[in-house]
Amino acid sequence: MSAQLSNPLLRATDVPLFDEFKPEHIAPAVEHLITTTEASLKALEEDGGTSFQDVYLPLDAIDARIEQVWMPVVNMQSVMNTAPLRKAYEQVLPRYVAMSLRIKQSKPIYAKLQALLEDGSLTEQQRHVVNLRVNDAKMAGIELEGEQHKRFNAITAELSQLASQFSNNCIDARKSFQMVLTLPAETAGLTVDYLRFAAQKHRDELKSDAHAETGPWLVGLDEPSCLPFMQYSECRELRAKLYRAMITAASAAPYDNRDHIRTTLRLRRELASLLGFSTFADMRLADHMMAAKPDNVLLLQQRLRAATHAQVQAEHAELTEFARAHGQSEPVGHHDMFYWVRRMSEERFSISDNELRRYLPLPKVLEGMFSLCEELFAIKIEACQAQVWHTDVKFYRVYDQDHKHLASFYLDPYSRSGLKNSGAWVTYYRSRNPDTKPVTQVTCNFSSPVEGMPSLLNFRDVLTLFHEFGHAVHHMLTVADYNYNSGASGVEWDVVELPSQFMENFCYQPDVLKSISCHVETETAMPDDIIKRLQKHKQFRAASHIARQLYFGTTDLRLHTDFDSDRDDPFALMQRVASETLALQPLPEDRFLCSFGHIFAGGYAAGYYSYAWAEVLSCDAFALFAEGNDQQAGLRYLNMLLSRLGCKDTAELYRQYRGRDYDIGAFLASYGL
């Protein structure tokens, strides 16, 4: 068998061969990819053809080959981050970055793409995708020469390494923290379900014979472990200890990201300067963003701050009074917030996360979510067999009403401490083109099944699942014809969250809540009275929720505009933004930026505002569902907006879908503002 056929990353299959994948496959696969890509680029550069078929389609074929080899590597780095895999990934990363730049910086190909834009026979989508490539080439330094060109490439390579190190430090720092509970008094307030989970965590990670009733119990920094503890523990000292670990993660040796932050910000500013931009934010927003420039983002942030500021202060005063009335004489601190918000919510709405979880076992939530998408988008979702990287992972195929295969996806639902990045996200393995069906992956970090009980989701988990599946549906149901604009690839970055946030709206619809719920003991759907209370709960502390997003988004934008990494302190800037936005100032030792992976290890640098921007769009888009039949509205949304995102500018698509420009009113109304 040839080396190519023996390497699972190189074999042409419709889905990745995860059972056969090993870290030692990465280097030879990437080297083969680089060699074949270089040969294809040289052939294209020397070819005399000038048509779209001659110039563009060979580039799309290169994209598809890169996606096949590289995306499984990226995924495994995120979900099974073993030492051998991490080492193999870091060894090939500079080579991969250099290859990516080589594609975008080919002057002969750039000239051909520019000439294509003069071709009057191009379709609207073809013109759009050529424009995307031309713009990306400019942002990749195609017009730089000599030392500037070399410096641009060196910075790009260094930034990719910094992002990888930042992410690894976050994983390792969270893994290194362990808080062991041994005394019954330390478990006061914690639910039976949580004690089962914490005992199993102790058994799994410390190889003990821990029991839910007698302990010991292990608390970590993974969300299924730390968040319920902060919400339910009656021990303020332990809550304070855990909170400080949360806000200082990856801010001290040996997993210290503080220097990485400064270096990353300095290099980004230099990169922007090389391209002729005054700030990195100016560069990012000029690079295929619907907002187009920082001033437009600032305007949205100012409107939201004005709409919420007084309410944020009132909500905090109300919570402080609630805590005082229920026995806390000390001022409400950050480590108290989760606890008292949960207590206040339960008292006001007579509903608790623990009660809701009994109605929301993951298998039933999935069943209901899939049924909703089948009805809305006229598709069918079926569980199938495929090679996977962990026994927890499930695989599904998506069909149309005539059982024609449209796409496939994986679901990796549970937390794996020390191996898996925190949070939730979607990975794209294959993009749609005439020869390929889309393949994607939904990754979450829910608590695992415990002692024969299925994974029970809180309502926030349900929102997360619907959110990520919205991304997956976008990728799978696109009608784009080319890899480069398929799914999220061709969409303005601040629109990427529109499909995901759109899906969250369904989580408050009574018929959907009925379909995704089944009590684990009584097997009954969620009662009407709980549903009504849950709908009202959406507006509970809504201003504080929006303020938190503004805090993140404004901090991100200012770090990438008026921040001098050689002179200024990023944590002082963070504190200044907090004083303008939040009701409670962060602790002096707060270093949340050290684990802010969205902007230092992900794609949201100078773009975190996208969550608010896209939510305004998604609420306005969803408002059509209040006006008629859900399936008709679903197909209208699919055919006029969702599936066509990336085929042309979103503003134009949105006007066709909605009959007007977007309006902020539906967003404010959804939060009672």
C-alpha positions, -999 to +999 in steps of 0.1 A: +000+000+000+014+034-009+021+060+018-008+080+006-033+052+008-020+041+042-025+075+057-061+080+068-058+118+064-049+114+027-075+089+016-104+104-003-135+095+018-168+113+024-161+115+062-128+114+081-113+080+092-110+087+129-105+051+141-073+049+120-060+084+128-028+087+149-006+117+157+022+102+136+000+106+105-001+144+108+034+153+096+036+131+065+000+141+056+008+178+058+040+174+039+022+156+011-005+183+012+021+210+008+038+192-021+006+186-040-006+221-033+026+237-046+024+216-078-012+227-083-004+263-077+025+263-102+003+247-128-024+273-123+001+301-124+015+289-157-018+280-173-030+304-199-067+300-192-087+330-182-122+317-176-138+311-142-135+273-149-098+277-157-089+301-128-113+297-100-123+260-099-087+247-095-084+269-064-116+255-051-102+220-056-071+230-035-094+243-008-113+210-006-080+190-004-067+212+024-100+209+043-099+171+041-064+169+056-062+198+080-097+200+097-095+166+114-061+176+128-076+209+141-105+190+156-084+164+174-063+192+189-095+206+204-112+174+216-084+149+223-055+171+233-029+145+242+008+153+245+018+134+213-010+150+193-001+185+206+035+180+197+027+168+162+003+197+156+028+223+168+055+209+146+035+212+114+016+245+122+043+268+108+044+248+075+006+249+073+005+287+078+032+292+052+013+271+027-019+291+034+000+324+028+015+309-004-020+304-019-032+339-010+001+356-020+004+343-055+007+374-077-001+355-110-032+340-095-042+374-079-039+391-114-061+364-129-087+368-102-087+406-107-092+400-144-121+377-137-140+405-121-141+422-155-158+391-170-194+401-176-205+364-179-199+356-142-230+347-122-238+367-091-224+340-068-193+336-089-186+373-088-191+373-050-167+344-044-140+359-066-144+392-047-139+373-015-107+358-027-094+391-040-101+408-007-085+380+013-054+382-008-052+419+000-056+411+037-029+385+033-003+410+022-004+403-016+005+439-024+035+440+000+071+438-013+105+430+001+111+433+038+075+442+045+064+410+028+088+390+049+078+407+081+041+401+073+046+364+069+068+362+100+041+379+121+014+357+107+033+326+116+041+339+151+005+348+158-006+313+149+019+298+173+008+322+200-029+312+195-020+275+199+001+282+230-027+303+245-052+276+240-029+249+254-022+270+285-060+273+291-065+236+289-035+228+311-044+255+337-079+243+341-067+207+343-042+216+370-068+230+394-086+204+417-107+212+447-114+181+468-143+180+492-141+155+521-164+169+548-202+168+546-202+205+557-184+213+525-212+199+504-240+220+520-265+231+494-252+209+466-278+187+449-278+149+449-272+149+411-242+172+416-227+150+443-231+120+420-213+139+393-185+151+416-179+116+431-177+102+396-153+129+386-131+120+416-132+083+406-124+091+369-096+116+375-081+105+408-087+068+404-105+065+437-136+046+450-155+078+458-192+076+465-219+102+461-231+098+497-198+097+515-173+113+491-147+124+485-159+148+457-139+166+431-146+201+418-128+214+388-128+244+364-147+226+336-181+242+334-203+212+344-183+211+376-176+247+386-208+265+376-233+243+395-210+246+425-210+284+424-248+283+421-257+259+449-228+257+474-237+274+507-200+276+517-189+311+508-152+304+514-151+275+489-171+296+464-145+324+468-117+299+463-133+285+432-142+319+418-106+332+422-093+301+404-118+308+375-108+344+370-070+338+374-068+307+352-037+307+329-023+339+345+006+323+364+035+300+356+037+274+342+006+282+322+009+320+320-008+338+291-001+374+302+029+378+279+011+361+251-016+388+254+008+417+251+028+400+223-004+392+203-018+427+206+015+442+195+019+419+165-017+425+154-012+463+154+020+459+134+003+436+110-025+462+105+001+489+100+018+470+073-015+468+054-021+505+058-046+505+087-042+526+118-055+499+141-062+461+140-099+469+146-099+491+114-083+462+095-107+436+108-139+456+102-127+464+067-122+427+061-157+414+052-177+427+081-212+439+079-205+467+104-176+479+081-159+502+106-155+506+143-177+537+145-207+516+135-199+491+162-195+519+188-229+533+178-246+499+185-227+495+218-237+531+228-274+524+220-274+492+240-255+508+269-281+536+270-309+512+269-296+491+298-273+512+321-300+523+346-316+489+346-282+472+353-278+493+385-313+486+395-309+449+390-278+448+412-294+469+439-323+445+439-301+414+442-281+431+470-313+437+489-325+401+483-293+387+497-295+410+528-331+400+534-322+363+532-294+365+558-262+377+541-248+407+561-217+411+539-218+430+506-226+407+476-193+398+460-186+382+427-184+347+443-219+353+457-235+364+424-242+329+410-257+317+443-280+347+449-291+350+413-301+313+414-319+318+448-337+349+436-347+333+403-362+303+421-381+324+445-395+348+419-404+322+393-408+291+414-385+272+391-350+259+395-323+246+373-324+213+392-361+210+386-357+219+349-329+194+344-353+165+354-373+175+323-344+178+299-325+146+294-301+150+264-316+122+243-351+137+245-338+173+238-320+159+207-350+141+195-372+172+198-346+195+183-341+172+153-379+170+148-382+208+149-355+211+122-371+184+101-404+203+102-389+237+096-365+228+068-382+198+052-353+174+061-348+141+078-320+133+104-309+097+109-284+082+133-257+062+114-224+044+119-191+061+113-156+061+127-153+084+157-126+096+182-144+087+214-172+064+224-194+094+234-195+107+199-225+101+177-228+104+139-259+114+118-268+119+082-292+145+068-316+138+039-342+157+020-378+146+017-369+123-012-342+107+010-314+123-010-283+126+011-276+163+018-250+164+046-236+146+077-226+157+112-210+145+144-221+153+180-195+153+208-216+163+238-197+157+270-168+174+289-134+156+291-112+173+316-077+179+304-083+167+269-110+190+255-113+227+251-140+243+272-171+259+257-191+248+227-183+252+190-188+238+155-161+223+132-164+220+094-148+189+078-162+191+043-178+221+026-205+219-001-194+219-037-206+199-068-186+168-057-189+170-019-216+169+007-211+190+038-198+174+070-197+192+103-194+186+140-212+200+170-191+200+202-204+208+237-192+202+273-223+189+291-221+167+321-217+130+313-244+104+322-240+093+358-249+060+375-274+050+348-289+084+345-287+102+312-270+136+309-295+161+323-293+196+308-301+229+324-319+254+303-286+272+295-273+240+281-304+237+259-298+272+245-262+262+238-272+231+220-297+249+198-272+277+192-245+253+180-269+232+159-279+265+142-243+268+130-244+232+118-277+236+100-263+267+082-232+248+070-252+217+060-281+234+041-262+260+022-268+262-015-233+278-021-215+260-050-179+265-039-158+257-009-148+293-003-183+306+003-199+274+016-218+278+049-200+302+073-169+305+051-183+332+029-204+351+054-194+384+070-178+376+104-204+396+123-232+377+106-218+342+114-238+341+147-271+349+131-281+313+123-271+301+157-288+328+177-319+325+155-323+288+167-322+299+203-355+317+199-373+283+195-363+273+230-390+296+244-418+283+222-443+261+241-447+235+214-409+231+212-405+229+250-431+202+250-413+182+223-378+184+239-389+176+275-396+143+293-393+140+330-367+113+339-390+098+365-426+106+355-419+106+317-442+137+314-436+167+292-429+201+308-461+214+323-477+246+309-472+265+342-434+259+341-433+269+304-450+302+312-426+308+341-396+300+319-408+324+292-411+352+318-376+342+331-360+352+298-363+389+308-349+382+343-318+403+348-318+409+310-299+442+313-271+425+333-269+398+306-265+424+278-241+445+299-218+414+303-218+410+265-210+447+261-182+444+286-166+416+266-172+433+232-161+467+243-129+454+260-121+435+228-126+465+206-106+489+227-077+464+230-075+465+192-079+502+187-064+526+213-043+502+233-005+504+233+009+470+243+043+484+252+029+511+275-006+502+287-019+475+310-046+453+294-061+445+328-064+481+337-082+487+304-105+458+313-112+475+346-120+508+330-145+492+306-161+474+335-166+507+354-185+521+325-206+489+319-211+467+349-227+472+383-199+454+402-162+461+395-140+431+388-116+421+416-082+436+413-067+402+407-092+394+379-073+381+348-101+368+327-083+380+296-058+352+301-085+326+293-105+348+268-099+323+240-125+338+216-102+368+209-067+353+216-070+318+203-102+320+181-115+341+153-132+369+173-104+394+177-119+429+172-151+410+164-166+399+197-192+425+192-206+401+165-227+383+192-247+415+199-247+425+162-260+392+150-285+388+178-301+420+167-304+405+132-316+371+145-344+386+167-356+407+138-355+377+115-373+355+139-401+380+144-416+367+111-425+335+130-450+354+150-468+363+118-479+329+105-473+292+099-440+280+113-432+257+084-439+283+058-418+308+078-391+282+082-389+275+045-389+312+038-360+317+062-342+287+047-346+296+011-344+334+012-317+338+039-301+309+057-291+287+027-280+318+006-257+334+033-223+337+017-237+338-018-240+376-018-238+404+007-260+398+038-275+433+038-290+427+004-302+392+013-317+405+045-337+432+027-351+406+003-360+383+032-375+409+055-386+435+030-366+462+048-333+468+066-329+452+101-344+469+131-332+468+167-367+469+181-373+431+182-341+426+201-349+451+228-385+438+231-373+402+235-355+414+267-383+436+279-363+468+273 
